[in-house]
């Protein structure tokens, strides 16, 4: 028995927010899982052929109705292509085109990684043998995953291929940008299966495992970056079990520091991190207030340090300290002196 589109939409509306499965005669309605639960790899081959596509309240998300009565959400890449995420700092021949200062980023960055419309596929389900961080005195900006040469490498999330080229260190490398601003890197591939500008869905094969570039044997070098800053991919993915730790991940700015390899293991650890962040925020606000209170004076003919001290209710010693000069230093007309 085929279910009408109208009836299906009414049932979908009724089921919104529920955390259970509803039996719709011959068709089973799968309600989206809670976002805090781990996300297992999605196998796209299990989907039935689509018979219709419907709009949703989000122009970038479509509702796909399948021939067997099931349904699922899907991203519309033609809409995502107009997003600034896929235009800002977009260079197809540069590994890291960003020029962002770490302190300019917010204290917390919310990364929506997987939900009902954005799936996840583990690029290589295996135990990490070379982790993120310092390695033999050098900075290792990703994780190394054992992978025989020629093994297909799937992309972890939906997105657009920004880089697909050969480089000296990474060898054959693919970099994919995702809608949340995250970029994932797949390096040392023996063969590229995509080109720059290709839109890919989680699970699409982007290359084959190999040992090209600066590599001592077949493996996949995998990176996660935000605005060009690398952070430990194991914060997002449990590679050994092939699970995404959370569908929504809150990335702290302090985690983007190259020396940070910490992942909180308990609520107490997390509370301590939050406390540190509050202290960092308070310090940043203090610095901003001091910056706003700064005053400068452009030296004019006849100005003296003593006269400026009287004018701005300060001392000669304080002005000298702020500007790194001596009390008997000559004042150059037109130069700006900090007086507060």
PLY file of the C-alpha trace (Angstrom):
ply
format ascii 1.0
element vertex 340
property float x
property float y
property float z
element edge 339
property int vertex1
property int vertex2
end_header
0.00 0.00 0.00
1.49 3.36 -1.04
1.22 6.23 1.42
0.23 9.65 0.11
2.64 12.55 0.47
0.06 14.56 2.45
-0.48 11.81 4.99
3.27 11.25 5.36
3.92 14.95 6.01
1.18 15.04 8.67
2.76 12.08 10.43
6.21 13.64 10.18
4.91 16.80 11.82
3.31 14.77 14.61
6.53 12.81 15.17
8.83 15.84 15.42
10.85 15.85 18.63
9.94 12.29 19.61
12.78 9.91 20.45
11.13 6.69 19.27
10.21 4.81 16.10
6.74 4.96 14.67
5.35 2.12 12.62
3.53 3.45 9.59
1.91 0.26 8.26
4.53 -1.14 5.90
6.94 1.82 6.25
9.04 2.61 9.30
9.56 6.27 10.22
13.03 6.81 11.69
13.03 9.75 14.09
16.38 11.64 14.33
18.54 10.47 17.23
19.42 12.74 20.20
22.41 14.90 19.21
24.52 13.87 22.22
24.60 10.22 21.26
27.63 8.90 19.32
27.11 8.75 15.57
28.09 5.54 13.81
29.25 5.40 10.22
26.41 5.74 7.74
26.22 3.32 4.80
24.47 5.07 1.90
23.92 1.84 -0.08
21.11 0.93 2.34
18.84 3.66 1.00
15.95 2.82 -1.31
15.57 4.72 -4.63
13.99 8.16 -4.24
10.56 8.84 -5.71
10.03 12.48 -4.70
11.80 15.49 -3.18
10.09 18.07 -0.95
11.20 21.46 0.36
11.63 22.15 4.08
11.82 25.36 6.11
15.59 25.36 5.46
16.31 26.00 1.75
19.52 23.95 2.03
17.70 20.86 3.33
15.36 18.68 1.26
13.07 15.85 2.34
13.63 12.76 0.19
10.74 10.27 -0.11
11.78 6.77 -1.15
9.96 4.10 -3.10
9.67 1.82 -0.07
7.83 4.52 1.93
10.87 5.53 4.01
12.29 9.06 4.02
15.42 11.00 4.92
16.80 14.52 4.83
19.45 15.57 2.33
21.57 18.71 1.82
21.04 20.73 -1.37
24.57 21.53 -2.54
23.35 24.15 -5.02
22.09 26.21 -2.06
25.17 25.58 0.09
27.40 26.78 -2.76
26.18 30.35 -2.17
27.23 30.26 1.48
30.19 32.44 2.51
31.73 29.33 4.11
32.51 28.06 0.61
33.77 31.39 -0.72
35.95 32.87 2.05
39.67 32.03 1.70
38.88 29.57 -1.08
42.08 28.59 -2.89
42.45 25.32 -4.73
46.25 25.23 -4.88
47.15 26.29 -1.31
46.99 23.83 1.60
46.29 26.53 4.20
44.92 29.75 2.65
43.76 31.23 5.97
45.39 34.25 7.60
43.39 34.26 10.83
44.81 35.35 14.19
43.95 32.91 16.96
42.87 35.68 19.35
40.33 36.94 16.79
38.31 33.70 17.03
35.45 33.35 19.54
36.08 31.50 22.79
33.69 28.75 21.69
32.94 27.52 18.19
29.96 25.21 17.68
30.54 22.61 14.97
27.40 20.87 13.73
28.93 17.70 12.33
26.14 15.15 11.90
22.38 15.26 12.18
19.39 14.08 10.20
20.70 15.80 7.06
24.48 15.63 7.63
25.84 12.14 7.95
29.18 10.71 9.04
31.40 7.96 7.68
34.62 7.01 9.44
37.46 7.48 6.90
39.39 4.55 8.37
38.19 2.37 11.26
41.44 1.34 12.91
43.53 2.09 15.99
45.56 5.30 15.70
49.27 4.48 15.67
50.68 8.01 15.51
48.63 10.64 17.40
48.34 14.40 17.09
51.01 16.64 18.66
54.78 16.68 19.04
56.53 13.72 17.45
60.31 13.32 17.49
60.69 17.07 17.99
58.35 17.98 15.13
54.73 19.10 15.15
52.38 16.38 13.87
49.19 18.17 12.80
46.97 15.10 12.43
46.71 11.40 13.16
48.21 8.51 11.19
45.96 5.53 10.49
47.32 2.21 9.13
45.87 1.67 5.65
47.05 -0.73 2.93
47.88 0.77 -0.45
44.89 0.90 -2.76
42.26 0.85 0.00
39.33 3.21 -0.81
39.23 6.28 1.44
35.74 7.75 2.11
35.12 11.37 3.04
33.93 11.81 6.63
31.25 14.49 6.11
29.33 16.20 3.31
31.22 19.09 1.72
33.12 20.52 -1.25
36.62 19.49 -2.29
38.87 22.55 -2.03
42.23 20.89 -2.74
43.01 17.75 -4.75
46.65 17.82 -5.77
50.15 16.50 -5.18
52.38 18.26 -2.66
55.90 17.67 -1.41
55.09 16.69 2.16
51.52 15.42 1.99
51.92 13.63 -1.33
48.57 13.19 -3.06
46.21 15.09 -0.79
42.51 15.94 -0.67
41.12 18.72 1.53
37.36 18.98 1.93
35.54 21.96 3.42
32.30 21.32 5.30
29.28 23.54 5.96
30.22 24.16 9.62
33.58 25.66 8.57
35.57 22.54 9.43
38.12 21.23 6.91
39.28 17.60 6.81
42.56 16.54 5.17
43.39 13.12 3.65
47.07 12.74 2.77
49.62 10.28 1.31
47.02 8.88 -1.11
48.22 6.68 -3.96
45.49 8.00 -6.24
43.03 10.90 -6.29
39.40 10.13 -7.15
38.01 13.69 -7.01
38.98 17.15 -8.21
38.73 20.64 -6.74
35.16 21.94 -6.74
33.59 18.46 -6.46
30.69 18.21 -4.00
30.83 15.00 -1.99
28.55 13.25 0.46
29.77 11.37 3.52
31.05 8.01 2.35
31.99 9.05 -1.19
35.42 7.71 -2.17
37.89 10.57 -2.60
41.11 8.58 -3.05
43.05 5.37 -2.43
45.41 4.67 0.45
49.11 4.99 -0.27
52.50 6.26 0.82
53.18 9.32 -1.35
55.00 12.42 -0.13
56.95 12.37 3.14
55.85 8.93 4.30
57.59 5.83 5.65
54.86 3.36 4.63
51.23 3.03 3.55
48.90 4.92 5.86
46.29 7.68 5.91
47.29 10.99 7.46
44.03 12.63 8.59
43.63 16.20 9.86
40.84 18.39 11.20
41.26 22.18 10.96
39.19 25.26 11.71
40.21 28.54 10.05
43.56 26.89 9.30
44.25 25.84 12.91
44.76 22.09 13.35
43.34 20.27 16.37
43.30 16.65 17.49
40.87 14.65 15.27
40.37 12.19 18.13
38.32 14.85 19.91
35.73 14.31 17.17
36.19 10.68 16.08
36.73 7.40 17.90
38.64 5.78 15.04
38.96 2.36 16.67
35.17 1.98 16.90
34.34 4.09 13.85
32.14 6.46 15.86
31.71 10.22 15.84
31.84 11.18 19.52
29.14 13.87 19.23
26.93 15.17 16.44
27.48 18.71 17.73
30.93 19.53 19.10
31.87 22.70 20.96
35.44 23.55 19.98
37.22 25.79 22.46
39.61 28.38 21.12
42.29 27.22 23.52
42.18 23.78 21.86
43.50 25.37 18.66
46.82 26.17 20.28
49.46 23.87 18.75
50.52 22.64 22.20
47.01 21.55 23.24
46.22 17.80 23.07
43.76 17.60 25.93
40.34 16.00 25.76
38.23 16.19 28.96
37.43 12.75 30.35
35.04 13.75 33.11
32.59 16.48 34.10
35.08 17.69 36.71
37.73 18.12 34.03
35.23 19.99 31.87
34.29 22.30 34.75
37.96 23.11 35.26
38.29 24.00 31.58
35.22 26.22 31.76
36.71 27.98 34.80
39.93 28.58 32.87
37.93 29.97 29.97
36.10 32.38 32.28
39.45 33.60 33.54
40.69 33.99 29.96
37.54 35.89 29.03
37.89 38.20 32.03
41.52 38.87 31.12
40.57 39.62 27.52
37.88 42.03 28.69
40.35 43.76 31.02
42.82 44.22 28.18
40.06 45.56 25.95
39.04 48.11 28.62
42.63 49.25 29.02
42.99 49.54 25.26
39.84 51.66 25.05
41.16 53.94 27.83
44.46 54.63 26.08
45.13 58.25 25.12
47.66 59.64 22.69
48.99 63.14 22.07
50.55 64.35 18.83
53.63 66.40 19.67
53.42 70.06 18.68
55.97 72.87 18.75
56.71 73.88 22.35
55.51 70.65 23.97
57.52 69.23 26.86
57.14 66.07 28.88
56.50 68.11 32.01
53.79 70.13 30.27
52.12 66.99 28.91
52.20 65.41 32.36
50.36 68.42 33.81
47.85 68.51 30.95
46.88 64.84 31.22
47.15 64.57 35.02
49.97 62.04 35.00
53.74 62.07 35.56
56.83 62.38 33.36
57.97 58.95 34.58
54.65 57.37 33.56
54.79 58.88 30.05
58.39 57.70 29.65
57.44 54.16 30.72
54.47 54.00 28.32
56.62 55.10 25.37
59.96 53.51 26.28
61.84 56.81 26.30
64.05 58.72 28.75
63.05 61.93 30.52
65.67 63.95 28.60
64.73 62.51 25.20
63.95 65.19 22.57
60.32 65.28 21.34
59.82 65.13 17.59
57.01 67.31 16.22
54.24 65.16 14.73
55.08 62.04 16.73
52.28 60.45 18.78
53.03 59.86 22.44
50.90 57.68 24.66
49.94 59.67 27.73
47.44 57.33 29.42
0 1
1 2
2 3
3 4
4 5
5 6
6 7
7 8
8 9
9 10
10 11
11 12
12 13
13 14
14 15
15 16
16 17
17 18
18 19
19 20
20 21
21 22
22 23
23 24
24 25
25 26
26 27
27 28
28 29
29 30
30 31
31 32
32 33
33 34
34 35
35 36
36 37
37 38
38 39
39 40
40 41
41 42
42 43
43 44
44 45
45 46
46 47
47 48
48 49
49 50
50 51
51 52
52 53
53 54
54 55
55 56
56 57
57 58
58 59
59 60
60 61
61 62
62 63
63 64
64 65
65 66
66 67
67 68
68 69
69 70
70 71
71 72
72 73
73 74
74 75
75 76
76 77
77 78
78 79
79 80
80 81
81 82
82 83
83 84
84 85
85 86
86 87
87 88
88 89
89 90
90 91
91 92
92 93
93 94
94 95
95 96
96 97
97 98
98 99
99 100
100 101
101 102
102 103
103 104
104 105
105 106
106 107
107 108
108 109
109 110
110 111
111 112
112 113
113 114
114 115
115 116
116 117
117 118
118 119
119 120
120 121
121 122
122 123
123 124
124 125
125 126
126 127
127 128
128 129
129 130
130 131
131 132
132 133
133 134
134 135
135 136
136 137
137 138
138 139
139 140
140 141
141 142
142 143
143 144
144 145
145 146
146 147
147 148
148 149
149 150
150 151
151 152
152 153
153 154
154 155
155 156
156 157
157 158
158 159
159 160
160 161
161 162
162 163
163 164
164 165
165 166
166 167
167 168
168 169
169 170
170 171
171 172
172 173
173 174
174 175
175 176
176 177
177 178
178 179
179 180
180 181
181 182
182 183
183 184
184 185
185 186
186 187
187 188
188 189
189 190
190 191
191 192
192 193
193 194
194 195
195 196
196 197
197 198
198 199
199 200
200 201
201 202
202 203
203 204
204 205
205 206
206 207
207 208
208 209
209 210
210 211
211 212
212 213
213 214
214 215
215 216
216 217
217 218
218 219
219 220
220 221
221 222
222 223
223 224
224 225
225 226
226 227
227 228
228 229
229 230
230 231
231 232
232 233
233 234
234 235
235 236
236 237
237 238
238 239
239 240
240 241
241 242
242 243
243 244
244 245
245 246
246 247
247 248
248 249
249 250
250 251
251 252
252 253
253 254
254 255
255 256
256 257
257 258
258 259
259 260
260 261
261 262
262 263
263 264
264 265
265 266
266 267
267 268
268 269
269 270
270 271
271 272
272 273
273 274
274 275
275 276
276 277
277 278
278 279
279 280
280 281
281 282
282 283
283 284
284 285
285 286
286 287
287 288
288 289
289 290
290 291
291 292
292 293
293 294
294 295
295 296
296 297
297 298
298 299
299 300
300 301
301 302
302 303
303 304
304 305
305 306
306 307
307 308
308 309
309 310
310 311
311 312
312 313
313 314
314 315
315 316
316 317
317 318
318 319
319 320
320 321
321 322
322 323
323 324
324 325
325 326
326 327
327 328
328 329
329 330
330 331
331 332
332 333
333 334
334 335
335 336
336 337
337 338
338 339
